[in-house]
């Protein structure tokens, strides 16, 4: 609506923005195994996740590093292999190497945060396509914040994964 008004100019003032990420509980199987975590890295297609979280691609970009795109620590050295992502066969192979045996993977799904809910559903679908027994646990963000404090096994009310965001701290912040 703002963009269609000739009397208004829409500008993106915060060029750093926010980074979306998949948080894994690496204290519990299967993500206590490095190969399983690497499988998720190989599986994630950043562009696909951005399309469900921020459909207008002029307001989103993929990340070059864990440190974001605009921080003094940002570095895209040796990152070409993961930038595109979306390599389900490599992800499947890494999960096999990790010894994944079909155990349930619980994804905390924040249903009151539209973008996070969409990304959680995409994550579950991508994992299921490579043979992971992914299970969405729908809840509001308050319940998610409480449950994520339990880093124990799924059977004891723990979790395996959830989507979250963080501010990309650039020198201008």
DSSP file (Angstrom, degrees, kcal/mol; ACC not computed):
  #  RESIDUE AA STRUCTURE BP1 BP2  ACC     N-H-->O    O-->H-N    N-H-->O    O-->H-N    TCO  KAPPA ALPHA  PHI   PSI    X-CA   Y-CA   Z-CA
    1    1 A X     >        0   0    0      0, 0.0     4,-0.6     0, 0.0     3,-0.2   0.000 360.0 360.0 360.0 -45.5    0.0    0.0    0.0
    2    2 A X  T >4  +     0   0    0      1,-0.2     3,-1.2     2,-0.2     6,-0.3   0.916 360.0  53.3 -62.7 -43.1    2.8    2.4    0.9
    3    3 A X  T 34 S+     0   0    0      1,-0.3    -1,-0.2     6,-0.1     7,-0.1   0.809 104.6  55.3 -63.3 -29.9    4.7    1.6   -2.3
    4    4 A X  T 34 S+     0   0    0     -3,-0.2     2,-0.7     3,-0.0    -1,-0.3   0.610  86.3  91.9 -81.2 -11.1    1.7    2.4   -4.4
    5    5 A X    X<  -     0   0    0     -3,-1.2     3,-1.8    -4,-0.6    -1,-0.0  -0.761  64.4-156.4 -86.5 115.0    1.3    5.9   -3.0
    6    6 A X  T 3  S+     0   0    0     -2,-0.7    -1,-0.1     1,-0.3    -4,-0.0   0.659  91.2  61.6 -66.3 -13.9    3.3    8.3   -5.2
    7    7 A X  T 3  S+     0   0    0     -5,-0.1     2,-0.4    -3,-0.0    -1,-0.3   0.494  99.3  65.8 -88.3  -4.0    3.5   10.8   -2.3
    8    8 A X    <   -     0   0    0     -3,-1.8     2,-0.5    -6,-0.3     0, 0.0  -0.898  64.7-154.1-121.1 148.1    5.4    8.3   -0.1
    9    9 A X        -     0   0    0     -2,-0.4     2,-0.5     2,-0.0    -6,-0.1  -0.984  11.7-148.6-121.3 123.5    8.9    6.8   -0.5
   10   10 A X        +     0   0    0     -2,-0.5     2,-0.4    -7,-0.1    -2,-0.0  -0.794  22.0 178.2 -92.5 126.8    9.6    3.5    1.1
   11   11 A X        -     0   0    0     -2,-0.5     2,-0.8     0, 0.0    -2,-0.0  -0.975  30.5-133.8-130.0 143.0   13.2    3.0    2.2
   12   12 A X        +     0   0    0     -2,-0.4     3,-0.1     1,-0.2    -2,-0.0  -0.863  27.5 174.8 -92.5 110.1   15.0    0.2    4.0
   13   13 A X        +     0   0    0     -2,-0.8     2,-1.1     1,-0.2    -1,-0.2   0.807  67.4  60.6 -87.7 -32.1   16.9    1.9    6.7
   14   14 A X        +     0   0    0      1,-0.2    -1,-0.2     2,-0.1     3,-0.0  -0.760  59.9 173.5 -99.0  89.9   18.3   -1.2    8.5
   15   15 A X  S    S+     0   0    0     -2,-1.1    -1,-0.2     1,-0.2    -2,-0.1   0.740  75.8  58.5 -70.4 -22.8   20.3   -2.8    5.8
   16   16 A X  S    S+     0   0    0     -3,-0.1    53,-0.2     1,-0.1    -1,-0.2   0.932  82.7 166.4 -73.2 -45.6   21.7   -5.4    8.2
   17   17 A X        -     0   0    0    151,-0.1   151,-2.5   150,-0.1     2,-0.4  -0.266  40.8 -45.1  70.2-151.9   18.2   -6.7    9.1
   18   18 A X  E     -A  167   0A   0    149,-0.3     2,-0.5   151,-0.0   149,-0.3  -0.915  44.0-136.1-121.9 144.7   17.6   -9.9   11.0
   19   19 A X  E     -A  166   0A   0    147,-3.7   147,-2.0    -2,-0.4     2,-0.4  -0.884  14.5-150.6-101.6 128.5   19.1  -13.4   10.5
   20   20 A X  E     +A  165   0A   0     -2,-0.5     2,-0.3   145,-0.2   145,-0.2  -0.772  24.8 172.6 -93.3 144.3   16.8  -16.4   10.6
   21   21 A X  E     -A  164   0A   0    143,-2.8   143,-2.4    -2,-0.4     2,-0.6  -0.987  36.8-119.6-150.3 158.9   18.2  -19.6   11.8
   22   22 A X  E     -A  163   0A   0     -2,-0.3     2,-0.6   141,-0.2   141,-0.2  -0.904  28.9-153.6 -98.7 118.7   17.5  -23.2   12.8
   23   23 A X  E     -A  162   0A   0    139,-3.4   139,-1.5    -2,-0.6     2,-0.4  -0.844  11.8-163.1 -95.3 123.3   18.5  -23.8   16.4
   24   24 A X  E     -A  161   0A   0     -2,-0.6     2,-1.3   137,-0.2   137,-0.2  -0.853  23.7-126.3-107.7 142.5   19.3  -27.5   17.1
   25   25 A X    >   -     0   0    0    135,-2.7     3,-1.2    -2,-0.4     6,-0.3  -0.729  30.0-179.5 -83.6  94.5   19.5  -29.2   20.5
   26   26 A X  T 3  S+     0   0    0     -2,-1.3    -1,-0.2     1,-0.2     4,-0.1   0.394  70.6  72.6 -81.9   4.9   22.9  -30.6   20.1
   27   27 A X  T 3  S+     0   0    0    124,-0.1     2,-0.3   125,-0.1    -1,-0.2   0.626  98.5  51.1 -87.2 -15.2   22.8  -32.2   23.5
   28   28 A X  S X  S-     0   0    0     -3,-1.2     3,-0.6   131,-0.1     4,-0.4  -0.876  96.2 -58.4-124.5 152.9   20.3  -34.8   22.4
   29   29 A X  T 3  S+     0   0    0     -2,-0.3    -2,-0.1     1,-0.3    -4,-0.1  -0.354 110.0  20.9 -62.5 149.8   20.2  -37.3   19.5
   30   30 A X  T >  S+     0   0    0     75,-0.1     3,-1.5    68,-0.1     6,-0.3  -0.993 128.1  45.2 -87.3  -6.9   20.2  -37.1   16.6
   31   31 A X  T <  S+     0   0    0     -3,-0.6    -2,-0.2    -6,-0.3     6,-0.1   0.386  90.8  81.6 -84.3   7.1   21.9  -33.6   16.6
   32   32 A X  T 3  S+     0   0    0     -4,-0.4     2,-0.5    -5,-0.1    -1,-0.3   0.555  82.9  80.5 -76.9  -7.9   24.4  -34.5   19.3
   33   33 A X  S X> S-     0   0    0     -3,-1.5     4,-1.7    -5,-0.2     3,-0.7  -0.878  79.9-142.3-101.7 126.6   26.2  -36.0   16.3
   34   34 A X  H 3> S+     0   0    0     -2,-0.5     4,-2.5     1,-0.2     5,-0.2   0.866 100.7  57.1 -54.2 -41.4   28.2  -33.6   14.1
   35   35 A X  H 3> S+     0   0    0      1,-0.2     4,-1.9     2,-0.2    -1,-0.2   0.861 104.3  52.6 -62.6 -35.4   27.2  -35.4   10.9
   36   36 A X  H <> S+     0   0    0     -3,-0.7     4,-1.6    -6,-0.3    -1,-0.2   0.899 110.3  47.5 -67.3 -39.7   23.5  -34.9   11.7
   37   37 A X  H  X S+     0   0    0     -4,-1.7     4,-1.9     1,-0.2    -2,-0.2   0.895 111.0  51.4 -66.8 -38.8   24.1  -31.2   12.2
   38   38 A X  H  X S+     0   0    0     -4,-2.5     4,-2.2     1,-0.2    -2,-0.2   0.853 104.3  58.8 -65.0 -33.6   26.0  -31.1    8.9
   39   39 A X  H  X S+     0   0    0     -4,-1.9     4,-1.8     2,-0.2    -1,-0.2   0.914 105.2  48.6 -60.8 -43.0   23.1  -32.9    7.2
   40   40 A X  H  X S+     0   0    0     -4,-1.6     4,-2.3     2,-0.2    -1,-0.2   0.909 109.2  52.9 -64.4 -41.4   20.7  -30.0    8.2
   41   41 A X  H  < S+     0   0    0     -4,-1.9    -1,-0.2     1,-0.2    45,-0.2   0.903 112.1  45.4 -59.8 -40.9   23.2  -27.5    6.9
   42   42 A X  H  < S+     0   0    0     -4,-2.2    45,-2.8     1,-0.2    -1,-0.2   0.802 113.5  51.4 -71.6 -28.9   23.3  -29.3    3.5
   43   43 A X  H  < S+     0   0    0     -4,-1.8    -2,-0.2    43,-0.2    -1,-0.2   0.867  86.2  95.6 -76.9 -37.9   19.5  -29.7    3.5
   44   44 A X     <  -     0   0    0     -4,-2.3     2,-0.7    41,-0.1    42,-0.5  -0.350  55.0-162.8 -65.9 125.4   18.6  -26.0    4.1
   45   45 A X     >  -     0   0    0     40,-0.3     4,-2.1    -2,-0.2     3,-0.5  -0.909   5.4-162.0-104.3 101.0   17.8  -24.0    1.0
   46   46 A X  H  > S+     0   0    0     -2,-0.7     4,-2.5    37,-0.4     5,-0.2   0.863  87.4  53.6 -55.2 -40.5   18.1  -20.4    2.2
   47   47 A X  H  > S+     0   0    0     37,-0.3     4,-2.0     1,-0.2    -1,-0.3   0.898 107.6  50.5 -64.3 -39.7   16.2  -19.0   -0.7
   48   48 A X  H  > S+     0   0    0     -3,-0.5     4,-1.2     2,-0.2    -1,-0.2   0.904 111.5  48.4 -63.9 -40.9   13.3  -21.4   -0.2
   49   49 A X  H  X S+     0   0    0     -4,-2.1     4,-1.6     1,-0.2     3,-0.3   0.895 110.1  51.5 -67.3 -38.5   13.1  -20.4    3.5
   50   50 A X  H  X S+     0   0    0     -4,-2.5     4,-3.4     1,-0.2    -1,-0.2   0.872 104.2  58.3 -65.4 -35.2   13.2  -16.7    2.6
   51   51 A X  H  < S+     0   0    0     -4,-2.0    -1,-0.2     1,-0.2    -2,-0.2   0.847 112.3  39.7 -64.0 -32.4   10.4  -17.2    0.1
   52   52 A X  H  < S+     0   0    0     -4,-1.2    -1,-0.2    -3,-0.3    -2,-0.2   0.703 124.0  39.1 -88.9 -19.1    8.1  -18.5    2.9
   53   53 A X  H  < S+     0   0    0     -4,-1.6     2,-0.2     1,-0.2    -2,-0.2   0.834 136.4  11.6 -95.8 -38.5    9.3  -16.0    5.6
   54   54 A X     <  -     0   0    0     -4,-3.4    -1,-0.2    -5,-0.2     5,-0.2  -0.696  68.9-173.7-140.4  81.4    9.7  -12.8    3.5
   55   55 A X  S    S+     0   0    0     -2,-0.2     2,-1.2    -3,-0.2    -1,-0.1   0.752  70.2  76.9 -56.0 -29.1    8.0  -13.4    0.1
   56   56 A X  S >  S-     0   0    0      1,-0.2     3,-2.4    -6,-0.1    -1,-0.1  -0.711  71.9-161.0 -84.4 100.6    9.1  -10.1   -1.4
   57   57 A X  G >  S+     0   0    0     -2,-1.2     3,-1.4     1,-0.3    -1,-0.2   0.611  80.8  75.1 -64.2 -12.7   12.8  -11.0   -2.1
   58   58 A X  G 3  S+     0   0    0      1,-0.3    -1,-0.3    -3,-0.0    -3,-0.1   0.643  98.4  49.4 -72.7  -9.2   13.8   -7.4   -2.4
   59   59 A X  G <  S+     0   0    0     -3,-2.4     2,-0.3    -5,-0.2    -1,-0.3   0.191 111.7  52.3-109.7  15.4   13.6   -7.3    1.4
   60   60 A X    <   +     0   0    0     -3,-1.4     2,-0.3    -5,-0.1   -43,-0.0  -0.972  53.7 179.5-146.0 161.2   15.6  -10.5    2.0
   61   61 A X        -     0   0    0     -2,-0.3     2,-0.2   -15,-0.0    -3,-0.0  -0.976  32.6-103.2-153.4 159.8   18.9  -12.0    1.2
   62   62 A X        -     0   0    0     -2,-0.3     2,-0.2     1,-0.1    21,-0.1  -0.496  41.6-108.4 -83.4 160.1   20.8  -15.2    2.0
   63   63 A X        -     0   0    0     -2,-0.2     3,-0.1     1,-0.1     6,-0.1  -0.605  15.5-160.8 -91.1 148.7   23.6  -15.2    4.5
   64   64 A X  S    S+     0   0    0      1,-0.2     2,-0.3    -2,-0.2    -1,-0.1   0.650  75.2   1.6 -97.2 -20.1   27.3  -15.6    3.8
   65   65 A X  S >  S-     0   0    0      3,-0.1     3,-2.0     1,-0.1    -1,-0.2  -0.984  75.6 -97.5-159.2 167.4   28.3  -16.7    7.3
   66   66 A X  T 3  S+     0   0    0     -2,-0.3     3,-0.1     1,-0.3     8,-0.1   0.714 121.0  61.3 -59.5 -20.8   27.1  -17.4   10.8
   67   67 A X  T 3  S-     0   0    0      1,-0.3     4,-0.4     6,-0.2    -1,-0.3   0.232 113.3-116.2 -92.6  13.5   28.2  -13.9   11.6
   68   68 A X    <   -     0   0    0     -3,-2.0    -1,-0.3     1,-0.2     7,-0.3  -0.338  32.4 -76.7  83.2-168.2   25.7  -12.4    9.1
   69   69 A X  S    S+     0   0    0    -53,-0.2    -1,-0.2    -5,-0.1     7,-0.1   0.599 119.2  39.2-105.4 -16.3   26.5  -10.3    6.1
   70   70 A X  S    S+     0   0    0     -3,-0.2   101,-0.7   -54,-0.1     2,-0.1   0.351  84.7 105.2-123.5   6.1   27.4   -6.9    7.5
   71   71 A X  S >  S-     0   0    0     -4,-0.4     3,-1.5    99,-0.2    99,-0.1  -0.463  79.5-112.7 -87.1 161.3   29.4   -7.5   10.7
   72   72 A X  T 3  S+     0   0    0      1,-0.3    -1,-0.1    -2,-0.1    98,-0.1   0.770 120.4  53.4 -60.5 -23.2   33.1   -7.0   11.0
   73   73 A X  T 3  S+     0   0    0     -6,-0.2    -1,-0.3     2,-0.0    -6,-0.2   0.517  80.0 121.3 -89.8  -5.6   33.4  -10.8   11.5
   74   74 A X    <   +     0   0    0     -3,-1.5     2,-0.3    -7,-0.2    -5,-0.1  -0.309  35.2 167.5 -59.2 139.6   31.4  -11.6    8.3
   75   75 A X        -     0   0    0     -7,-0.3    -8,-0.2     2,-0.1    -9,-0.1  -0.928  30.7-168.8-158.5 126.2   33.5  -13.7    5.9
   76   76 A X    >   +     0   0    0     -2,-0.3     3,-1.2   -11,-0.1     2,-0.3   0.144  41.8 138.0-106.6  22.0   32.5  -15.7    2.8
   77   77 A X  T 3  S-     0   0    0      1,-0.3    -2,-0.1     2,-0.1     0, 0.0  -0.500  82.0  -4.7 -64.9 127.7   35.8  -17.6    2.5
   78   78 A X  T 3  S+     0   0    0     -2,-0.3    -1,-0.3     1,-0.1     3,-0.0   0.865 100.1 118.2  56.7  42.2   35.1  -21.2    1.6
   79   79 A X    X>  +     0   0    0     -3,-1.2     3,-1.6     1,-0.1     4,-1.5   0.451  36.1  97.1-114.7  -3.5   31.3  -20.8    1.8
   80   80 A X  H 3> S+     0   0    0      1,-0.3     4,-0.7    -4,-0.2    -1,-0.1   0.820  77.0  64.1 -56.1 -32.1   30.2  -21.6   -1.7
   81   81 A X  H 34 S+     0   0    0      1,-0.2     4,-0.3     2,-0.1    -1,-0.3   0.756 113.7  29.9 -67.0 -24.9   29.4  -25.2   -0.7
   82   82 A X  H <4 S+     0   0    0     -3,-1.6    -1,-0.2     2,-0.1    -2,-0.2   0.575  95.3  87.3-111.5  -8.9   26.6  -24.2    1.7
   83   83 A X  H  < S+     0   0    0     -4,-1.5   -37,-0.4     1,-0.2    -2,-0.1   0.923 100.7  33.0 -58.6 -45.9   25.3  -21.0    0.2
   84   84 A X  S  < S+     0   0    0     -4,-0.7   -37,-0.3   -39,-0.1   -38,-0.3   0.928  87.8 168.2 -76.9 -44.7   22.8  -22.7   -2.1
   85   85 A X        +     0   0    0     -4,-0.3   -40,-0.3   -40,-0.2   -42,-0.2  -0.227  29.5 116.9  63.8-159.0   22.0  -25.6    0.2
   86   86 A X        +     0   0    0    -42,-0.5     2,-0.7   -45,-0.2   -43,-0.2   0.894  33.0 142.9  65.3  41.1   19.1  -27.8   -0.8
   87   87 A X     >  +     0   0    0    -45,-2.8     4,-2.3     1,-0.2     3,-0.3  -0.720  18.2 171.8-111.3  78.8   21.2  -30.9   -1.3
   88   88 A X  H  > S+     0   0    0     -2,-0.7     4,-2.8     1,-0.2     5,-0.2   0.824  74.5  55.6 -61.9 -32.3   18.8  -33.6    0.0
   89   89 A X  H  > S+     0   0    0      2,-0.2     4,-2.2     1,-0.2    -1,-0.2   0.925 110.2  44.7 -67.3 -42.2   21.0  -36.5   -1.2
   90   90 A X  H  > S+     0   0    0     -3,-0.3     4,-2.5     2,-0.2    -2,-0.2   0.897 114.1  51.3 -65.4 -39.4   24.1  -35.3    0.6
   91   91 A X  H  X S+     0   0    0     -4,-2.3     4,-2.3     2,-0.2    -2,-0.2   0.924 109.6  49.3 -62.6 -44.4   21.9  -34.6    3.7
   92   92 A X  H  X S+     0   0    0     -4,-2.8     4,-2.1     1,-0.2    -2,-0.2   0.913 111.3  50.1 -60.3 -43.5   20.5  -38.1    3.6
   93   93 A X  H  X S+     0   0    0     -4,-2.2     4,-2.4     1,-0.2    -2,-0.2   0.917 110.6  48.9 -62.3 -44.5   24.0  -39.6    3.3
   94   94 A X  H  X S+     0   0    0     -4,-2.5     4,-1.7     1,-0.2    -1,-0.2   0.878 109.4  52.3 -65.3 -37.6   25.3  -37.5    6.3
   95   95 A X  H  X>S+     0   0    0     -4,-2.3     5,-2.3     2,-0.2     4,-0.6   0.904 109.4  49.9 -63.6 -40.5   22.3  -38.6    8.4
   96   96 A X  H ><5S+     0   0    0     -4,-2.1     3,-1.3     1,-0.2    -2,-0.2   0.930 110.1  50.0 -62.4 -44.8   23.1  -42.3    7.5
   97   97 A X  H 3<5S+     0   0    0     -4,-2.4    -1,-0.2     1,-0.3    -2,-0.2   0.811 106.2  57.4 -62.5 -29.8   26.7  -41.7    8.5
   98   98 A X  H 3<5S-     0   0    0     -4,-1.7    -1,-0.3    -5,-0.2    -2,-0.2   0.612 116.5-116.2 -75.9 -12.1   25.5  -40.1   11.8
   99   99 A X  T <<5 +     0   0    0     -3,-1.3    -3,-0.2    -4,-0.6    -2,-0.1   0.710  45.4 179.5  84.0  20.2   23.6  -43.4   12.6
  100  100 A X      < -     0   0    0     -5,-2.3    -1,-0.2     1,-0.1    -2,-0.0  -0.373   7.2-174.0 -58.8 128.6   20.1  -41.8   12.5
  101  101 A X        -     0   0    0     -2,-0.1    -1,-0.1     0, 0.0    -5,-0.0   0.018  53.8 -84.8-120.1  26.2   17.7  -44.6   13.2
  102  102 A X  S    S+     0   0    0      1,-0.2     3,-0.1    29,-0.0    -2,-0.1   0.577  70.3 160.4  87.3   8.7   14.3  -43.0   12.7
  103  103 A X        -     0   0    0      1,-0.1    30,-0.5    29,-0.0    -1,-0.2  -0.290  51.1 -89.1 -64.0 152.8   13.9  -41.5   16.1
  104  104 A X  E     -b  133   0A   0     28,-0.1     2,-0.6    30,-0.1    30,-0.2  -0.370  35.1-155.8 -64.4 135.8   11.3  -38.7   16.4
  105  105 A X  E     -b  134   0A   0     28,-2.7    30,-2.9    -3,-0.1     2,-0.5  -0.966  11.1-151.2-114.0 112.2   12.7  -35.2   15.7
  106  106 A X  E     -b  135   0A   0     -2,-0.6    54,-2.2    28,-0.2    55,-2.0  -0.750   7.9-165.1 -92.0 122.7   10.5  -32.6   17.5
  107  107 A X  E     -bc 136 161A   0     28,-2.7    30,-2.9    -2,-0.5     2,-0.4  -0.934  19.3-134.0-107.0 116.9   10.3  -29.1   15.8
  108  108 A X  E     -bc 137 162A   0     53,-2.7     2,-0.6    -2,-0.6    55,-0.6  -0.590  23.5-157.8 -70.8 125.5    8.9  -26.4   18.1
  109  109 A X  E     -b  138   0A   0     28,-2.4    30,-2.5    -2,-0.4     2,-1.4  -0.903   9.4-150.8-116.8 105.3    6.4  -24.5   15.8
  110  110 A X  E >   -b  139   0A   0     -2,-0.6     3,-1.6    28,-0.2     7,-0.4  -0.583  16.0-178.6 -77.7  92.8    5.5  -20.9   16.9
  111  111 A X  T 3  S+     0   0    0     28,-2.2    29,-0.2    -2,-1.4    -1,-0.2   0.671  77.3  58.3 -70.4 -17.0    2.0  -20.7   15.4
  112  112 A X  T 3  S+     0   0    0     27,-0.5     2,-0.6     1,-0.2    -1,-0.3   0.411  95.8  68.3 -93.2   3.3    1.6  -17.0   16.5
  113  113 A X  S <> S-     0   0    0     -3,-1.6     4,-2.7     1,-0.2     5,-0.2  -0.908  73.5-161.0-119.6  98.7    4.6  -15.9   14.5
  114  114 A X  H  > S+     0   0    0     -2,-0.6     4,-2.5     1,-0.2     5,-0.2   0.856  86.9  46.6 -50.7 -49.1    3.5  -16.4   10.9
  115  115 A X  H  > S+     0   0    0      1,-0.2     4,-2.4     2,-0.2    -1,-0.2   0.905 114.7  47.0 -64.7 -42.2    7.0  -16.4    9.4
  116  116 A X  H  > S+     0   0    0     -3,-0.2     4,-2.3     2,-0.2    -2,-0.2   0.869 111.4  51.7 -66.9 -37.2    8.4  -18.8   12.0
  117  117 A X  H  X S+     0   0    0     -4,-2.7     4,-2.2    -7,-0.4    -2,-0.2   0.935 111.0  47.6 -63.8 -47.2    5.3  -21.1   11.5
  118  118 A X  H  X S+     0   0    0     -4,-2.5     4,-2.1    -5,-0.2    -2,-0.2   0.928 113.6  47.6 -59.0 -45.8    5.8  -21.1    7.7
  119  119 A X  H  X S+     0   0    0     -4,-2.4     4,-2.6     1,-0.2    -1,-0.2   0.875 109.8  53.2 -65.6 -37.6    9.5  -21.9    8.1
  120  120 A X  H  X S+     0   0    0     -4,-2.3     4,-2.5     2,-0.2    -1,-0.2   0.906 109.4  48.5 -63.6 -41.8    8.9  -24.6   10.7
  121  121 A X  H  X S+     0   0    0     -4,-2.2     4,-2.3     2,-0.2    -2,-0.2   0.897 112.2  48.6 -65.7 -40.1    6.4  -26.3    8.3
  122  122 A X  H  X S+     0   0    0     -4,-2.1     4,-2.6     2,-0.2    -2,-0.2   0.908 111.3  50.8 -65.0 -41.4    9.0  -26.1    5.4
  123  123 A X  H  X S+     0   0    0     -4,-2.6     4,-2.5     2,-0.2     5,-0.2   0.934 110.6  48.4 -60.9 -47.2   11.7  -27.5    7.7
  124  124 A X  H  X S+     0   0    0     -4,-2.5     4,-2.6     1,-0.2    10,-0.2   0.918 112.7  48.5 -60.3 -43.8    9.5  -30.5    8.7
  125  125 A X  H  X S+     0   0    0     -4,-2.3     4,-2.0     2,-0.2    -1,-0.2   0.913 111.5  49.2 -64.2 -42.9    8.6  -31.2    5.1
  126  126 A X  H  X S+     0   0    0     -4,-2.6     4,-0.7     1,-0.2    -1,-0.2   0.913 113.4  46.9 -63.3 -42.6   12.3  -31.0    4.0
  127  127 A X  H ><>S+     0   0    0     -4,-2.5     5,-2.5     1,-0.2     3,-0.9   0.912 110.4  52.2 -65.3 -42.4   13.3  -33.4    6.8
  128  128 A X  H ><5S+     0   0    0     -4,-2.6     3,-1.8     1,-0.2    -1,-0.2   0.871 102.0  60.9 -62.3 -36.6   10.5  -35.8    6.1
  129  129 A X  H 3<5S+     0   0    0     -4,-2.0    -1,-0.2     1,-0.3    -2,-0.2   0.758 106.2  46.8 -63.2 -24.1   11.5  -36.0    2.4
  130  130 A X  T <<5S-     0   0    0     -3,-0.9    -1,-0.3    -4,-0.7    -2,-0.2   0.248 129.9 -93.2-103.1  13.6   14.9  -37.3    3.4
  131  131 A X  T < 5S+     0   0    0     -3,-1.8     2,-0.4     1,-0.3    -3,-0.2   0.602  74.7 145.2  94.5  11.9   13.4  -39.9    5.8
  132  132 A X      < -     0   0    0     -5,-2.5     2,-2.1    -6,-0.1    -1,-0.3  -0.682  53.9-129.1 -85.5 137.2   13.5  -38.0    9.1
  133  133 A X  E     +b  104   0A   0    -30,-0.5   -28,-2.7    -2,-0.4     2,-0.3  -0.511  43.1 179.1 -80.8  70.1   10.6  -38.7   11.5
  134  134 A X  E     -b  105   0A   0     -2,-2.1     2,-0.4   -10,-0.2   -28,-0.2  -0.598  10.5-172.2 -84.3 135.4    9.9  -35.0   11.9
  135  135 A X  E     -b  106   0A   0    -30,-2.9   -28,-2.7    -2,-0.3     2,-0.3  -0.986  16.3-139.4-132.0 121.1    7.1  -33.9   14.2
  136  136 A X  E     -b  107   0A   0     -2,-0.4     2,-0.6   -30,-0.2   -28,-0.2  -0.623   7.9-159.9 -78.8 135.4    5.8  -30.4   14.5
  137  137 A X  E     -b  108   0A   0    -30,-2.9   -28,-2.4    -2,-0.3     2,-0.1  -0.852  17.2-151.7-113.4  91.7    4.9  -29.3   18.1
  138  138 A X  E     +b  109   0A   0     -2,-0.6     2,-0.3   -30,-0.2   -28,-0.2  -0.411  34.3 133.9 -70.6 137.0    2.5  -26.3   17.5
  139  139 A X  E     -b  110   0A   0    -30,-2.5   -28,-2.2    -2,-0.1   -27,-0.5  -0.968  54.7 -88.7-166.8 166.0    2.5  -23.7   20.3
  140  140 A X     >  -     0   0    0     -2,-0.3     4,-2.3   -30,-0.2     3,-0.2  -0.394  47.0-102.4 -80.2 168.4    2.6  -19.9   20.8
  141  141 A X  H  > S+     0   0    0      1,-0.2     4,-2.8     2,-0.2     5,-0.2   0.849 120.6  57.4 -62.9 -34.2    6.0  -18.2   21.2
  142  142 A X  H  > S+     0   0    0      2,-0.2     4,-1.6     1,-0.2    -1,-0.2   0.928 109.4  44.3 -60.9 -45.1    5.6  -17.9   25.0
  143  143 A X  H  > S+     0   0    0     -3,-0.2     4,-2.9     2,-0.2    -2,-0.2   0.884 112.6  52.9 -66.0 -38.2    5.2  -21.7   25.3
  144  144 A X  H  X S+     0   0    0     -4,-2.3     4,-2.7     1,-0.2    -2,-0.2   0.928 106.8  52.2 -62.0 -44.3    8.1  -22.2   22.9
  145  145 A X  H  < S+     0   0    0     -4,-2.8     4,-0.4     1,-0.2    -1,-0.2   0.858 113.4  44.8 -61.0 -35.4   10.3  -19.9   25.0
  146  146 A X  H >< S+     0   0    0     -4,-1.6     3,-1.0    -5,-0.2     4,-0.3   0.928 114.5  46.9 -72.5 -46.6    9.5  -22.0   28.1
  147  147 A X  H >< S+     0   0    0     -4,-2.9     3,-2.0     1,-0.2    -2,-0.2   0.854 101.7  64.1 -67.8 -34.1    9.9  -25.4   26.4
  148  148 A X  T 3< S+     0   0    0     -4,-2.7    -1,-0.2     1,-0.3    -2,-0.2   0.728  90.2  68.5 -64.9 -17.9   13.2  -24.5   24.8
  149  149 A X  T <  S+     0   0    0     -3,-1.0     2,-1.0    -4,-0.4    -1,-0.3   0.748  84.0  79.9 -69.4 -22.4   14.7  -24.2   28.3
  150  150 A X    <   +     0   0    0     -3,-2.0     9,-0.3    -4,-0.3    -1,-0.1  -0.758  56.4 174.1 -86.8 101.3   14.3  -27.9   28.7
  151  151 A X        +     0   0    0     -2,-1.0    -1,-0.1     7,-0.2     3,-0.1   0.227  43.6 109.3 -93.7  14.6   17.3  -29.3   26.8
  152  152 A X  S    S-     0   0    0      1,-0.2     7,-0.6     4,-0.1  -124,-0.1  -0.046  81.0 -57.5 -78.1-174.1   16.5  -32.9   27.9
  153  153 A X    > > -     0   0    0      5,-0.2     5,-2.2     1,-0.1     3,-1.6  -0.224  48.0-112.2 -66.4 156.7   15.3  -35.7   25.7
  154  154 A X  G > 5S+     0   0    0      1,-0.3     3,-2.0     3,-0.2    -1,-0.1   0.872 117.2  61.6 -54.9 -40.4   12.0  -35.4   23.7
  155  155 A X  G 3 5S+     0   0    0      1,-0.3    -1,-0.3     2,-0.2    -2,-0.0   0.736 104.3  50.0 -62.0 -21.9   10.4  -38.0   25.9
  156  156 A X  G < 5S-     0   0    0     -3,-1.6    -1,-0.3     3,-0.0    -2,-0.2   0.070 135.4 -83.4-103.5  23.0   11.0  -35.7   28.9
  157  157 A X  T < 5S+     0   0    0     -3,-2.0    -3,-0.2     1,-0.1    -7,-0.2   0.575  90.5 131.1  89.2   9.7    9.4  -32.6   27.3
  158  158 A X      < -     0   0    0     -5,-2.2     2,-0.3    -7,-0.1    -5,-0.2   0.099  42.5-141.1 -79.6-161.7   12.6  -31.6   25.4
  159  159 A X        -     0   0    0     -7,-0.6   -52,-0.1    -9,-0.3  -131,-0.1  -0.931  14.6-148.9-155.0 169.6   12.9  -30.7   21.7
  160  160 A X  S    S+     0   0    0    -54,-2.2  -135,-2.7     1,-0.4     2,-0.3   0.689  73.9   2.3-116.6 -36.6   15.2  -31.1   18.8
  161  161 A X  E     +Ac  24 107A   0    -55,-2.0   -53,-2.7  -137,-0.2    -1,-0.4  -0.986  49.8 172.4-151.4 154.6   14.8  -27.9   16.6
  162  162 A X  E     -Ac  23 108A   0   -139,-1.5  -139,-3.4    -2,-0.3     2,-0.4  -0.954  30.6-117.1-158.9 158.8   13.2  -24.5   16.3
  163  163 A X  E     +A   22   0A   0    -55,-0.6     2,-0.3    -2,-0.3  -141,-0.2  -0.769  42.0 156.0 -93.8 138.0   13.3  -21.5   14.0
  164  164 A X  E     -A   21   0A   0   -143,-2.4  -143,-2.8    -2,-0.4     2,-0.3  -0.896  27.3-133.7-147.8 178.7   14.4  -18.2   15.5
  165  165 A X  E     -A   20   0A   0     -2,-0.3     2,-0.3  -145,-0.2  -145,-0.2  -0.916  11.7-170.1-134.6 162.4   15.9  -14.9   14.5
  166  166 A X  E     -A   19   0A   0   -147,-2.0  -147,-3.7    -2,-0.3     2,-0.2  -0.984  34.8 -97.9-148.0 153.7   18.6  -12.6   15.7
  167  167 A X  E     -A   18   0A   0     -2,-0.3     2,-1.1  -149,-0.3  -149,-0.3  -0.530  31.2-128.5 -72.3 136.2   19.6   -9.1   14.7
  168  168 A X        -     0   0    0   -151,-2.5     2,-0.9    -2,-0.2    -1,-0.1  -0.764  27.9-144.1 -83.5 101.2   22.6   -8.9   12.3
  169  169 A X        +     0   0    0     -2,-1.1     2,-0.2  -153,-0.1  -151,-0.0  -0.559  24.4 180.0 -76.9 105.4   24.7   -6.5   14.3
  170  170 A X    >   -     0   0    0     -2,-0.9     3,-2.3   -99,-0.1   -99,-0.2  -0.532  47.3 -96.4 -95.0 168.3   26.5   -4.3   11.8
  171  171 A X  T 3  S+     0   0    0   -101,-0.7  -100,-0.1     1,-0.3    -1,-0.1   0.734 123.2  63.1 -56.6 -21.0   28.9   -1.5   12.7
  172  172 A X  T 3         0   0    0      1,-0.2    -1,-0.3     0, 0.0    -3,-0.1   0.584 360.0 360.0 -82.1  -8.0   26.0    0.9   12.4
  173  173 A X    <         0   0    0     -3,-2.3    -1,-0.2    -5,-0.0    -2,-0.2   0.480 360.0 360.0 -87.2 360.0   24.0   -0.7   15.3
